[in-house]
Amino acid sequence: MIASKTLFLLLSATACVLCKPNTAVKDSSRVVLGQDAAVGQFPYYVLVVIYRANSDNQALCGGNLISDRWVLTAGHCVEQAQRIRLAFGLVELFDSRVVMFSTVFIRHPKYADGTLSNDIAVIKTPRKVPFNDRIKPVIMASGPISYAKADAFVAGFGVESDHGDIPLALKYAPMVIIPVSECLLDHGPYGIRPENVCARGPNKESACFGDSGGPLVLASNATLVGLTSYVSFYGCEQGEAVGFVRVSEFRDWIKKNTGI
């Protein structure tokens, strides 16, 4: 792991993510200082649960529906994945409207675990995902736009502090996309590259462990700008910038592998 100033923390989490509430384990994930999401507010959000080889635990991540056959997530989420559970249209952990299992995923060939460069992957669903008011694909950002100072939202499941239980509700929080120069103060040159975008909560809101791969969307039109990737080595509660994969930097790679 590498993080802020010289080190950062991955935002996936290993836990018994499908345990019932009274048996949920620690160190999972949810948006820090978030609010409960309304039905249909994030219709493209996908709960991604990774079943890894030689492990009894599952890894919790988020994903983004980009078509009726493809989900976009962070590259480190599919590390050692054997099969992947995808839940669509949910705002409550145990109220999944559509659930599928996939064994087909593609991670960027230049993904680097040590630096989290090219931290992106796509997952293919075994059949078409049915669209409705609760399940819809997201619009992906394109073009060389910085989005600096734009208002945005981050969404996901998990703890509201660095240590806590898995929640029952999908959470979201406001973020403000910040310039690279400001992000460098939190993460240094090794934690921010042209393929990243950074955002900070106006009142220390943040993504946290298990939110990896989830959406950073513009507040104005819900365009998918980033995929949650990492936070400061010092944790999720410090109010430091969150690092996201800049979706527009990978549109050619996404199209090559999905046709989208």
VEXBAMAR-999974 format. One record per residue: residue number from 1; residue in three letters; chain; x, y, z of N, C-alpha, C in turn. Coordinates in steps of 0.05 Angstrom, whole numbers, always signed. Each point is the difference from the previous one (the first is absolute). Example, Ala and Ser with C-alpha at 12.3 -4.5 7.8 and 13.67 -1.06 7.14 Angstrom:
BEGIN
<pt 1; "ALA"; "A"; <+264; -114; +156>; <-18; +24; +0>; <+18; +24; +0>>
<pt 2; "SER"; "A"; <-7; +21; -14>; <+16; +24; +1>; <-15; +22; +14>>
END
This chain:
BEGIN
<pt 1; "MET"; "A"; <+17; -24; +0>; <-17; +24; +0>; <+17; +25; +0>>
<pt 2; "ILE"; "A"; <-8; +20; -16>; <+14; +26; +0>; <-19; +21; +8>>
<pt 3; "ALA"; "A"; <+7; +22; +13>; <-21; +20; +8>; <+10; +28; +4>>
<pt 4; "SER"; "A"; <-18; +17; +10>; <+2; +29; +0>; <+27; +9; +10>>
<pt 5; "LYS"; "A"; <+11; +20; -13>; <+27; +9; +3>; <+19; -21; -11>>
<pt 6; "THR"; "A"; <-2; -24; +8>; <+14; -22; -13>; <-16; -25; -1>>
<pt 7; "LEU"; "A"; <-23; -1; +15>; <-16; -24; +2>; <-29; +6; -2>>
<pt 8; "PHE"; "A"; <-16; -19; -11>; <-29; +3; +0>; <-13; -27; +6>>
<pt 9; "LEU"; "A"; <-26; +1; +6>; <-15; -24; +8>; <-20; -7; -22>>
<pt 10; "LEU"; "A"; <+0; -26; -8>; <-20; -10; -18>; <-27; +2; +13>>
<pt 11; "LEU"; "A"; <-21; +3; -16>; <-27; +3; +12>; <-18; -24; -5>>
<pt 12; "SER"; "A"; <+12; -23; -6>; <-16; -24; +1>; <+2; -11; +28>>
<pt 13; "ALA"; "A"; <-16; -19; +7>; <+0; -10; +28>; <-6; -30; +0>>
<pt 14; "THR"; "A"; <+13; -15; +18>; <-6; -28; +3>; <-17; -4; +25>>
<pt 15; "ALA"; "A"; <-22; -14; -4>; <-19; -3; +22>; <-20; -22; -7>>
<pt 16; "CYS"; "A"; <-16; -7; +20>; <-23; -17; -5>; <-23; +18; -9>>
<pt 17; "VAL"; "A"; <+2; +9; -25>; <-17; +22; -8>; <-30; -8; -3>>
<pt 18; "LEU"; "A"; <-5; -25; -2>; <-28; -9; -2>; <-10; -12; +26>>
<pt 19; "CYS"; "A"; <+14; +4; +22>; <-10; -9; +26>; <-24; +17; +8>>
<pt 20; "LYS"; "A"; <-17; -10; +16>; <-22; +16; +11>; <+12; +21; +19>>
<pt 21; "PRO"; "A"; <-15; +22; +5>; <+10; +22; +15>; <+13; -7; +27>>
<pt 22; "ASN"; "A"; <-12; -19; +14>; <+11; -5; +27>; <+25; -16; +0>>
<pt 23; "THR"; "A"; <+9; -9; -24>; <+25; -15; -2>; <+20; +14; -19>>
<pt 24; "ALA"; "A"; <-6; +24; -8>; <+18; +14; -18>; <+27; +6; +13>>
<pt 25; "VAL"; "A"; <+21; +0; -16>; <+27; +3; +11>; <+10; +28; -4>>
<pt 26; "LYS"; "A"; <+23; +6; +12>; <+12; +27; -1>; <+15; +4; -25>>
<pt 27; "ASP"; "A"; <+9; +26; -4>; <+17; +8; -21>; <-12; -5; -28>>
<pt 28; "SER"; "A"; <-24; +8; -4>; <-12; -2; -26>; <-1; +27; -13>>
<pt 29; "SER"; "A"; <-24; +11; -7>; <+1; +25; -14>; <-27; +14; -1>>
<pt 30; "ARG"; "A"; <+0; +26; +3>; <-21; +16; -9>; <+8; +29; -1>>
<pt 31; "VAL"; "A"; <-15; +16; -14>; <+6; +28; -3>; <+1; +14; +27>>
<pt 32; "VAL"; "A"; <+21; +14; +6>; <+3; +14; +25>; <-18; +25; +0>>
<pt 33; "LEU"; "A"; <-15; +3; +21>; <-19; +23; +4>; <-20; +1; -23>>
<pt 34; "GLY"; "A"; <-9; -23; -9>; <-19; -1; -22>; <-29; +0; +9>>
<pt 35; "GLN"; "A"; <-18; +2; -20>; <-28; -1; +4>; <-11; -25; -14>>
<pt 36; "ASP"; "A"; <-24; -9; +8>; <-13; -23; -14>; <-8; +9; -28>>
<pt 37; "ALA"; "A"; <+6; -17; -19>; <-8; +5; -28>; <-30; -7; -3>>
<pt 38; "ALA"; "A"; <-14; +15; -17>; <-28; -6; -6>; <-2; -21; -22>>
<pt 39; "VAL"; "A"; <-22; -13; -2>; <-5; -19; -21>; <+3; +14; -27>>
<pt 40; "GLY"; "A"; <+16; -11; -18>; <+4; +11; -26>; <+19; +23; -2>>
<pt 41; "GLN"; "A"; <+12; +8; +22>; <+18; +23; +0>; <+27; -7; -14>>
<pt 42; "PHE"; "A"; <+9; -25; +4>; <+24; -9; -13>; <-6; -27; -15>>
<pt 43; "PRO"; "A"; <-16; +1; -21>; <-10; -24; -13>; <+22; -16; -14>>
<pt 44; "TYR"; "A"; <+23; +12; -3>; <+23; -13; -13>; <+19; -13; +20>>
<pt 45; "TYR"; "A"; <-5; +5; +26>; <+18; -12; +20>; <-4; -30; +1>>
<pt 46; "VAL"; "A"; <+23; -14; +2>; <+0; -30; +2>; <+16; -8; +24>>
<pt 47; "LEU"; "A"; <-12; -17; +17>; <+15; -11; +22>; <+16; -24; -11>>
<pt 48; "VAL"; "A"; <+26; +1; +4>; <+19; -20; -11>; <+12; -15; +23>>
<pt 49; "VAL"; "A"; <-5; -26; +1>; <+12; -17; +21>; <+18; -20; -14>>
<pt 50; "ILE"; "A"; <+26; +0; +8>; <+20; -16; -12>; <+5; -25; +17>>
<pt 51; "TYR"; "A"; <-4; -23; -12>; <+7; -26; +12>; <+28; -8; -10>>
<pt 52; "ARG"; "A"; <+20; -1; +18>; <+27; -4; -8>; <+8; -29; +5>>
<pt 53; "ALA"; "A"; <+19; -10; -16>; <+10; -27; +2>; <+13; -3; +27>>
<pt 54; "ASN"; "A"; <-4; -23; +13>; <+13; -8; +25>; <-7; +20; +23>>
<pt 55; "SER"; "A"; <-24; +11; +0>; <-8; +19; +21>; <-29; -5; +7>>
<pt 56; "ASP"; "A"; <-6; +0; +26>; <-28; -3; +9>; <-14; +27; +1>>
<pt 57; "ASN"; "A"; <+15; +22; -1>; <-11; +27; +1>; <-6; +10; -28>>
<pt 58; "GLN"; "A"; <-16; +21; -2>; <-6; +13; -25>; <+11; +29; +2>>
<pt 59; "ALA"; "A"; <+7; +11; -23>; <+8; +28; -2>; <-23; +17; -10>>
<pt 60; "LEU"; "A"; <-4; +22; +13>; <-23; +18; -7>; <+11; +24; -16>>
<pt 61; "CYS"; "A"; <-13; +5; -23>; <+6; +23; -17>; <-26; +11; -11>>
<pt 62; "GLY"; "A"; <+2; +22; -14>; <-22; +11; -15>; <+6; -2; -30>>
<pt 63; "GLY"; "A"; <-20; +4; -16>; <+3; +0; -29>; <-20; +18; -13>>
<pt 64; "ASN"; "A"; <+2; +3; -26>; <-17; +18; -15>; <-10; -14; -25>>
<pt 65; "LEU"; "A"; <-26; -1; -3>; <-12; -12; -24>; <+3; +19; -23>>
<pt 66; "ILE"; "A"; <+15; -10; -21>; <+5; +17; -24>; <-16; -10; -24>>
<pt 67; "SER"; "A"; <-11; -24; +1>; <-18; -10; -21>; <-15; -24; +12>>
<pt 68; "ASP"; "A"; <-16; -13; -17>; <-15; -23; +11>; <+17; -25; +3>>
<pt 69; "ARG"; "A"; <+26; +2; -7>; <+18; -24; +3>; <+26; +6; +15>>
<pt 70; "TRP"; "A"; <+5; +25; +7>; <+26; +7; +11>; <-2; +18; +24>>
<pt 71; "VAL"; "A"; <+18; -6; +20>; <+3; +16; +24>; <+29; +9; +2>>
<pt 72; "LEU"; "A"; <+3; +26; +7>; <+27; +12; +2>; <+7; +3; +29>>
<pt 73; "THR"; "A"; <+25; -8; +8>; <+9; +1; +27>; <+30; +5; +2>>
<pt 74; "ALA"; "A"; <+10; +0; +24>; <+29; +4; +4>; <+15; -26; -6>>
<pt 75; "GLY"; "A"; <+25; +3; -10>; <+16; -23; -7>; <+7; -17; +24>>
<pt 76; "HIS"; "A"; <+6; +13; +23>; <+9; -16; +23>; <-23; -16; +12>>
<pt 77; "CYS"; "A"; <-25; +6; -7>; <-23; -15; +10>; <+0; -29; -9>>
<pt 78; "VAL"; "A"; <+10; -4; -25>; <-2; -27; -11>; <+25; -17; +5>>
<pt 79; "GLU"; "A"; <+18; +10; +18>; <+24; -15; +7>; <-7; -28; +10>>
<pt 80; "GLN"; "A"; <+11; -20; -12>; <-4; -28; +8>; <-30; -8; -1>>
<pt 81; "ALA"; "A"; <-16; +13; -16>; <-28; -7; -1>; <-5; -27; -13>>
<pt 82; "GLN"; "A"; <-18; -15; +12>; <-8; -26; -11>; <-28; +2; -12>>
<pt 83; "ARG"; "A"; <-18; +13; +14>; <-26; +7; -11>; <-9; +26; +14>>
<pt 84; "ILE"; "A"; <-19; +13; -13>; <-8; +27; +9>; <-30; +1; +2>>
<pt 85; "ARG"; "A"; <-10; +9; +22>; <-29; +4; +4>; <-7; +29; -6>>
<pt 86; "LEU"; "A"; <-19; +5; -17>; <-9; +26; -8>; <-29; +4; +8>>
<pt 87; "ALA"; "A"; <-5; +21; +15>; <-27; +6; +9>; <-8; +28; -11>>
<pt 88; "PHE"; "A"; <-23; +1; -14>; <-8; +24; -13>; <-26; +11; +13>>
<pt 89; "GLY"; "A"; <-3; +27; -1>; <-25; +12; +8>; <-5; +1; +29>>
<pt 90; "LEU"; "A"; <+20; -3; +17>; <-5; -2; +29>; <+8; +27; +13>>
<pt 91; "VAL"; "A"; <-15; +6; +21>; <+7; +21; +19>; <+3; -10; +28>>
<pt 92; "GLU"; "A"; <-8; -26; +4>; <+3; -14; +25>; <+17; -25; -5>>
<pt 93; "LEU"; "A"; <+17; -7; +18>; <+20; -21; -4>; <-13; -27; -7>>
<pt 94; "PHE"; "A"; <-23; -6; +13>; <-12; -26; -4>; <-26; +2; -17>>
<pt 95; "ASP"; "A"; <-2; +20; -17>; <-23; +4; -16>; <+8; +3; -30>>
<pt 96; "SER"; "A"; <+16; -18; -9>; <+9; +0; -28>; <-23; -8; -18>>
<pt 97; "ARG"; "A"; <-6; +16; -20>; <-21; -6; -18>; <+9; -19; -22>>
<pt 98; "VAL"; "A"; <+25; +2; -9>; <+11; -17; -20>; <+28; -8; +8>>
<pt 99; "VAL"; "A"; <+6; -26; +1>; <+26; -10; +8>; <+10; -19; -21>>
<pt 100; "MET"; "A"; <+26; +3; -8>; <+12; -17; -19>; <+28; -7; +10>>
<pt 101; "PHE"; "A"; <+11; -23; -10>; <+27; -8; +6>; <+16; -1; -26>>
<pt 102; "SER"; "A"; <+24; +11; +1>; <+17; +1; -24>; <+27; -12; +6>>
<pt 103; "THR"; "A"; <+11; -12; -20>; <+28; -9; +1>; <+17; +12; -22>>
<pt 104; "VAL"; "A"; <-12; +20; -14>; <+13; +13; -23>; <+6; +29; +7>>
<pt 105; "PHE"; "A"; <+26; +6; +2>; <+8; +28; +6>; <+26; +5; -13>>
<pt 106; "ILE"; "A"; <+5; +25; -6>; <+25; +9; -13>; <+12; +23; +16>>
<pt 107; "ARG"; "A"; <+24; -3; +9>; <+14; +21; +13>; <+21; +13; -19>>
<pt 108; "HIS"; "A"; <+5; +25; +3>; <+19; +14; -18>; <+26; -15; +1>>
<pt 109; "PRO"; "A"; <+12; -6; -23>; <+25; -15; +0>; <+24; +14; +13>>
<pt 110; "LYS"; "A"; <-2; +26; +4>; <+22; +15; +12>; <-7; +8; +29>>
<pt 111; "TYR"; "A"; <-20; -13; +11>; <-6; +5; +28>; <+24; -7; +18>>
<pt 112; "ALA"; "A"; <+6; +17; +19>; <+23; -4; +18>; <-10; +2; +29>>
<pt 113; "ASP"; "A"; <+2; -22; +14>; <-10; +0; +28>; <+15; +19; +18>>
<pt 114; "GLY"; "A"; <+26; +3; -4>; <+17; +17; +17>; <-7; +29; -2>>
<pt 115; "THR"; "A"; <-8; +10; -23>; <-5; +28; -4>; <-30; +6; -7>>
<pt 116; "LEU"; "A"; <-15; -21; -4>; <-28; +3; -9>; <-3; +15; -26>>
<pt 117; "SER"; "A"; <+20; -1; -17>; <-3; +11; -27>; <-18; -19; -16>>
<pt 118; "ASN"; "A"; <-15; +12; -18>; <-19; -15; -18>; <-19; -17; +17>>
<pt 119; "ASP"; "A"; <-11; +11; +21>; <-16; -15; +19>; <-29; -2; -10>>
<pt 120; "ILE"; "A"; <-4; -16; -20>; <-26; -1; -13>; <-5; -28; -11>>
<pt 121; "ALA"; "A"; <-25; -9; +1>; <-8; -26; -10>; <-29; +1; -9>>
<pt 122; "VAL"; "A"; <-8; -19; -18>; <-27; -3; -8>; <-9; -29; +6>>
<pt 123; "ILE"; "A"; <-25; -3; +7>; <-12; -26; +6>; <-23; -5; -19>>
<pt 124; "LYS"; "A"; <-1; -23; -12>; <-21; -7; -19>; <-22; -16; +15>>
<pt 125; "THR"; "A"; <-24; +9; -4>; <-23; -15; +13>; <-6; -25; -17>>
<pt 126; "PRO"; "A"; <-11; -21; +13>; <-6; -24; -15>; <-24; +2; -19>>
<pt 127; "ARG"; "A"; <-16; +21; +4>; <-23; +5; -17>; <-7; +30; +2>>
<pt 128; "LYS"; "A"; <-18; +9; -16>; <-7; +28; +0>; <-13; +9; +26>>
<pt 129; "VAL"; "A"; <+9; +23; +9>; <-12; +12; +25>; <-25; +14; -8>>
<pt 130; "PRO"; "A"; <-23; -6; +13>; <-25; +14; -7>; <-1; +29; +10>>
<pt 131; "PHE"; "A"; <-6; +19; -17>; <-1; +28; +9>; <-28; +6; +10>>
<pt 132; "ASN"; "A"; <-1; +17; +20>; <-26; +10; +10>; <+6; +26; +16>>
<pt 133; "ASP"; "A"; <-19; +9; +16>; <+4; +25; +15>; <+23; -2; +20>>
<pt 134; "ARG"; "A"; <+6; -24; +9>; <+21; -4; +20>; <+27; -9; -12>>
<pt 135; "ILE"; "A"; <+0; -8; -25>; <+24; -10; -13>; <+3; +12; -27>>
<pt 136; "LYS"; "A"; <+21; +17; -3>; <+6; +14; -25>; <+30; +3; -2>>
<pt 137; "PRO"; "A"; <+10; +1; -25>; <+29; +5; -4>; <+7; +29; +5>>
<pt 138; "VAL"; "A"; <+25; +4; +7>; <+10; +27; +5>; <+12; +12; -26>>
<pt 139; "ILE"; "A"; <+1; +26; -1>; <+13; +14; -22>; <+29; +4; +8>>
<pt 140; "MET"; "A"; <+19; -8; -16>; <+29; +2; +6>; <+11; +26; -11>>
<pt 141; "ALA"; "A"; <+18; +13; +16>; <+13; +24; -9>; <+19; -6; -23>>
<pt 142; "SER"; "A"; <+5; +19; -17>; <+18; -3; -22>; <+13; +27; -5>>
<pt 143; "GLY"; "A"; <+24; +0; -12>; <+13; +25; -7>; <+18; +10; +22>>
<pt 144; "PRO"; "A"; <+19; +17; -7>; <+20; +11; +20>; <-11; +23; +16>>
<pt 145; "ILE"; "A"; <-18; -6; +18>; <-12; +21; +18>; <+10; -5; +28>>
<pt 146; "SER"; "A"; <+9; +20; +14>; <+11; -3; +27>; <-22; -4; +21>>
<pt 147; "TYR"; "A"; <-23; +13; -4>; <-23; +0; +19>; <+7; +12; +27>>
<pt 148; "ALA"; "A"; <+23; +14; +2>; <+9; +12; +25>; <-22; +19; +10>>
<pt 149; "LYS"; "A"; <-6; -1; +26>; <-19; +16; +14>; <-29; -8; -5>>
<pt 150; "ALA"; "A"; <-4; -21; -16>; <-27; -10; -5>; <-11; -15; +25>>
<pt 151; "ASP"; "A"; <-26; +3; +5>; <-13; -15; +21>; <-6; -28; -10>>
<pt 152; "ALA"; "A"; <+3; -20; +18>; <-3; -28; -7>; <-11; -15; +23>>
<pt 153; "PHE"; "A"; <-7; -26; -5>; <-8; -18; +21>; <+16; -26; -2>>
<pt 154; "VAL"; "A"; <+6; -11; +24>; <+11; -27; +1>; <-20; -18; +14>>
<pt 155; "ALA"; "A"; <-1; -26; -7>; <-20; -17; +11>; <+11; -28; +6>>
<pt 156; "GLY"; "A"; <-10; -13; +20>; <+9; -27; +6>; <-11; -10; +27>>
<pt 157; "PHE"; "A"; <+7; -25; +7>; <-7; -13; +25>; <+24; -1; +18>>
<pt 158; "GLY"; "A"; <-4; +1; +27>; <+22; -5; +18>; <-1; +18; +25>>
<pt 159; "VAL"; "A"; <+23; +1; +14>; <+1; +14; +26>; <+2; +31; -5>>
<pt 160; "GLU"; "A"; <-9; +14; +20>; <+2; +29; -1>; <+24; +10; +15>>
<pt 161; "SER"; "A"; <+17; -18; +9>; <+25; +6; +12>; <+20; -21; -9>>
<pt 162; "ASP"; "A"; <+25; +3; +9>; <+21; -19; -9>; <-5; -28; +9>>
<pt 163; "HIS"; "A"; <-16; -3; +22>; <-6; -27; +10>; <-30; -1; +7>>
<pt 164; "GLY"; "A"; <-13; -20; -12>; <-29; -2; +5>; <-12; -23; -14>>
<pt 165; "ASP"; "A"; <-26; -4; +3>; <-15; -22; -12>; <-11; +7; -27>>
<pt 166; "ILE"; "A"; <-6; -20; -16>; <-13; +5; -25>; <-28; +11; +4>>
<pt 167; "PRO"; "A"; <-8; +21; -14>; <-26; +12; +5>; <-22; -15; -16>>
<pt 168; "LEU"; "A"; <-24; +8; +5>; <-23; -12; -14>; <-8; +17; -24>>
<pt 169; "ALA"; "A"; <+9; +25; -2>; <-10; +18; -20>; <+23; +11; -18>>
<pt 170; "LEU"; "A"; <-6; +4; -25>; <+18; +13; -19>; <+4; +29; +9>>
<pt 171; "LYS"; "A"; <+24; +9; +3>; <+6; +28; +9>; <+11; +16; -23>>
<pt 172; "TYR"; "A"; <-4; +27; +2>; <+13; +18; -19>; <+8; +25; +15>>
<pt 173; "ALA"; "A"; <+19; +14; -12>; <+10; +25; +13>; <+9; +20; -21>>
<pt 174; "PRO"; "A"; <-2; +26; +6>; <+9; +20; -19>; <+31; +2; +0>>
<pt 175; "MET"; "A"; <+11; +5; -23>; <+28; +3; -4>; <+5; +24; -18>>
<pt 176; "VAL"; "A"; <+23; +12; +1>; <+8; +21; -19>; <+26; -10; -13>>
<pt 177; "ILE"; "A"; <+0; +0; -27>; <+23; -8; -15>; <+21; +22; +3>>
<pt 178; "ILE"; "A"; <+25; -8; +6>; <+21; +20; +5>; <+22; -1; -21>>
<pt 179; "PRO"; "A"; <+14; +22; -4>; <+22; +0; -19>; <+23; -19; +8>>
<pt 180; "VAL"; "A"; <+15; -8; -19>; <+23; -18; +5>; <+19; +12; +20>>
<pt 181; "SER"; "A"; <+5; +26; -2>; <+18; +14; +19>; <-8; -4; +29>>
<pt 182; "GLU"; "A"; <-26; +1; +5>; <-10; -3; +27>; <+2; -29; +9>>
<pt 183; "CYS"; "A"; <-5; -19; -18>; <+1; -28; +6>; <+29; -8; +6>>
<pt 184; "LEU"; "A"; <+19; +12; -12>; <+28; -6; +5>; <+8; +5; +29>>
<pt 185; "LEU"; "A"; <-13; +19; +13>; <+5; +6; +28>; <-7; -23; +18>>
<pt 186; "ASP"; "A"; <-20; -15; -8>; <-9; -23; +17>; <+14; -26; -8>>
<pt 187; "HIS"; "A"; <+5; -4; -26>; <+10; -26; -9>; <+28; +0; -12>>
<pt 188; "GLY"; "A"; <+11; +24; -6>; <+26; +0; -12>; <+0; -10; -28>>
<pt 189; "PRO"; "A"; <+23; +2; -14>; <+2; -7; -28>; <-6; -29; -7>>
<pt 190; "TYR"; "A"; <+3; -18; +20>; <-4; -29; -6>; <-29; -7; +2>>
<pt 191; "GLY"; "A"; <-16; +17; +12>; <-28; -7; +4>; <-19; +13; -20>>
<pt 192; "ILE"; "A"; <+10; +17; -18>; <-17; +14; -19>; <+14; +1; -27>>
<pt 193; "ARG"; "A"; <-15; -9; -21>; <+10; -1; -27>; <-22; +11; -18>>
<pt 194; "PRO"; "A"; <+7; +4; -26>; <-21; +10; -18>; <-24; -18; -2>>
<pt 195; "GLU"; "A"; <+3; -25; +7>; <-22; -19; -1>; <-18; +1; +25>>
<pt 196; "ASN"; "A"; <+6; +18; +18>; <-15; +3; +25>; <-15; +26; +0>>
<pt 197; "VAL"; "A"; <-21; +1; +17>; <-14; +24; +7>; <-4; -1; +30>>
<pt 198; "CYS"; "A"; <+2; +23; +13>; <-2; +0; +30>; <-25; +16; +8>>
<pt 199; "ALA"; "A"; <-11; -7; +23>; <-23; +15; +11>; <+2; -1; +30>>
<pt 200; "ARG"; "A"; <-12; +21; +12>; <+0; +2; +29>; <-28; +8; +10>>
<pt 201; "GLY"; "A"; <-8; -11; +22>; <-26; +8; +12>; <+2; +27; +13>>
<pt 202; "PRO"; "A"; <-20; +18; -4>; <+1; +27; +12>; <+0; -1; +30>>
<pt 203; "ASN"; "A"; <-10; -22; +13>; <+0; -2; +29>; <+12; -27; +8>>
<pt 204; "LYS"; "A"; <+22; -7; -13>; <+15; -25; +5>; <-14; -25; -8>>
<pt 205; "GLU"; "A"; <-21; +3; -18>; <-12; -24; -11>; <+21; -15; -17>>
<pt 206; "SER"; "A"; <-3; -26; -2>; <+21; -15; -14>; <-11; -27; -8>>
<pt 207; "ALA"; "A"; <+13; -13; -19>; <-4; -28; -5>; <+17; -15; +20>>
<pt 208; "CYS"; "A"; <-6; -26; +4>; <+16; -16; +19>; <+2; -29; -9>>
<pt 209; "PHE"; "A"; <+11; -17; +17>; <+6; -27; -8>; <-24; -15; -10>>
<pt 210; "GLY"; "A"; <+3; -12; -24>; <-22; -14; -12>; <-15; +16; -21>>
<pt 211; "ASP"; "A"; <+5; +26; -2>; <-13; +17; -20>; <+15; -1; -27>>
<pt 212; "SER"; "A"; <+22; -14; -1>; <+16; -2; -25>; <-18; -7; -23>>
<pt 213; "GLY"; "A"; <+6; +13; -23>; <-14; -6; -24>; <-27; +14; -3>>
<pt 214; "GLY"; "A"; <-10; +12; +22>; <-25; +14; +0>; <+2; +27; -15>>
<pt 215; "PRO"; "A"; <-23; +13; -3>; <-1; +24; -17>; <+8; +26; +14>>
<pt 216; "LEU"; "A"; <+14; +17; -16>; <+1; +29; +5>; <-15; +13; -23>>
<pt 217; "VAL"; "A"; <-23; +11; +5>; <-17; +11; -22>; <-4; +30; +5>>
<pt 218; "LEU"; "A"; <-2; +15; -22>; <-6; +28; +2>; <-28; +5; +12>>
<pt 219; "ALA"; "A"; <-2; +19; +18>; <-26; +6; +12>; <-19; +12; -20>>
<pt 220; "SER"; "A"; <+10; +13; -21>; <-17; +14; -19>; <-14; -19; -19>>
<pt 221; "ASN"; "A"; <+13; -22; -8>; <-13; -17; -20>; <+6; -30; +3>>
<pt 222; "ALA"; "A"; <+12; -8; +22>; <+6; -28; +6>; <+19; -13; -19>>
<pt 223; "THR"; "A"; <+17; +15; -14>; <+20; -11; -17>; <+22; -14; +17>>
<pt 224; "LEU"; "A"; <+8; -24; -7>; <+20; -15; +14>; <+28; +11; -6>>
<pt 225; "VAL"; "A"; <+12; +14; +19>; <+26; +12; -3>; <+22; -18; +10>>
<pt 226; "GLY"; "A"; <-5; -14; +22>; <+22; -16; +13>; <-10; -25; +12>>
<pt 227; "LEU"; "A"; <+19; -19; +5>; <-4; -24; +15>; <+16; +1; +25>>
<pt 228; "THR"; "A"; <-12; -4; +23>; <+13; +2; +25>; <+24; -20; +1>>
<pt 229; "SER"; "A"; <+23; +11; +9>; <+25; -16; -2>; <+15; -1; +27>>
<pt 230; "TYR"; "A"; <+6; +23; +12>; <+17; +0; +24>; <-5; +25; +17>>
<pt 231; "VAL"; "A"; <+8; -2; +25>; <+0; +23; +18>; <+28; +3; +13>>
<pt 232; "SER"; "A"; <+3; +20; +16>; <+24; +4; +15>; <+7; -24; +18>>
<pt 233; "PHE"; "A"; <+26; -5; +3>; <+9; -20; +18>; <-10; +4; +29>>
<pt 234; "TYR"; "A"; <-7; +25; +6>; <-9; +7; +27>; <-29; -7; +5>>
<pt 235; "GLY"; "A"; <-14; -10; -21>; <-27; -9; +4>; <-21; +18; -14>>
<pt 236; "CYS"; "A"; <-25; -6; +6>; <-23; +12; -14>; <-11; +24; +14>>
<pt 237; "GLU"; "A"; <+8; +5; +25>; <-13; +20; +17>; <+15; +26; +1>>
<pt 238; "GLN"; "A"; <+22; +2; -14>; <+17; +24; +2>; <-8; +23; -18>>
<pt 239; "GLY"; "A"; <-18; -6; -19>; <-9; +21; -18>; <+19; +5; -23>>
<pt 240; "GLU"; "A"; <+20; -18; -3>; <+19; +3; -23>; <-13; -10; -26>>
<pt 241; "ALA"; "A"; <+12; +7; -22>; <-12; -5; -26>; <-2; -30; -5>>
<pt 242; "VAL"; "A"; <-21; -8; -14>; <-3; -28; -9>; <+9; -1; -29>>
<pt 243; "GLY"; "A"; <+15; -21; -7>; <+9; -4; -27>; <-19; -18; -16>>
<pt 244; "PHE"; "A"; <-7; +9; -24>; <-18; -15; -18>; <+14; -5; -27>>
<pt 245; "VAL"; "A"; <-8; -22; -13>; <+8; -5; -27>; <-15; +19; -18>>
<pt 246; "ARG"; "A"; <+14; +15; -17>; <-13; +19; -18>; <-12; -16; -24>>
<pt 247; "VAL"; "A"; <-26; -2; -1>; <-13; -17; -20>; <+7; +9; -29>>
<pt 248; "SER"; "A"; <+1; +26; -4>; <+4; +9; -28>; <+27; -9; -11>>
<pt 249; "GLU"; "A"; <+20; -5; +18>; <+26; -8; -9>; <+0; -29; -11>>
<pt 250; "PHE"; "A"; <-21; -15; +5>; <-1; -28; -7>; <-23; -7; -19>>
<pt 251; "ARG"; "A"; <-11; +21; -13>; <-23; -6; -18>; <+8; -18; -23>>
<pt 252; "ASP"; "A"; <+24; +4; -11>; <+9; -17; -22>; <+3; -29; +9>>
<pt 253; "TRP"; "A"; <+12; -3; +24>; <+3; -28; +10>; <-27; -13; +6>>
<pt 254; "ILE"; "A"; <-18; +16; +11>; <-27; -11; +5>; <-14; -8; -26>>
<pt 255; "LYS"; "A"; <+2; +17; -20>; <-13; -7; -26>; <+13; -24; -13>>
<pt 256; "LYS"; "A"; <+26; -2; +2>; <+14; -23; -12>; <-9; -27; +12>>
<pt 257; "ASN"; "A"; <-6; +1; +27>; <-6; -25; +13>; <-30; -6; +3>>
<pt 258; "THR"; "A"; <-17; +21; -3>; <-29; -4; +4>; <-16; +9; -24>>
<pt 259; "GLY"; "A"; <+12; +16; -18>; <-15; +11; -23>; <-16; +24; +7>>
<pt 260; "ILE"; "A"; <+3; +11; +25>; <-16; +22; +9>; <+16; +26; -2>>
END
